[in-house]
Amino acid sequence: MFKTIFLLPRNFRFVGIFFLLGGVISGVARFYFGFKPKFLTIDFFALYSYYLDEKFIQTVSNNFGEEITGFLIITGLFMIAFSREKTENPQTGLIRLRAFFYTFYLNFIFLLFALLFTFGFAFIYMLIVNMGFGLLTYIAIFQLLLLIDRKKNPGSMSANYTTTTE
């Protein structure tokens, strides 16, 4: 009935933590300290670019510090969120599903709030925050629901199911 074929191996969680920490460190260096190394400024193909002028399907020069930061954070959060637990079973799958629904509702509220109460660049910043908000919220809700389930049913996560997958 329940299959975990779409989950990453458990070891990806540790890679994800490493990526997330690297992204946070590079984000602090870039946005707090203004660190923009020259070697990250390269010409790159872009479908669409609009900064001082509008460009379609051409090469643009860009410092990739922001993109690297975003890539590391989002990829790290994805790996953490979608890595298998030590023991995956139907109960874990149901908890994942509940966490998805709660996350979707919270994300909807977040976006609705941003749409109604932020304007201009502040709204763009809210959209940027939203890129990681859903994954971060899902991780927090899933772990909280797992903790609640383990406290309610001690031993139930591994007693009846032994489908440990690495």
Summary of the structure (lengths in Angstrom):
residues: 166
radius of gyration: 19.8
end to end distance: 19.7
largest distance: 62.0
contacts: 434
relative contact order: 0.15
helix: 63%
strand: 13%
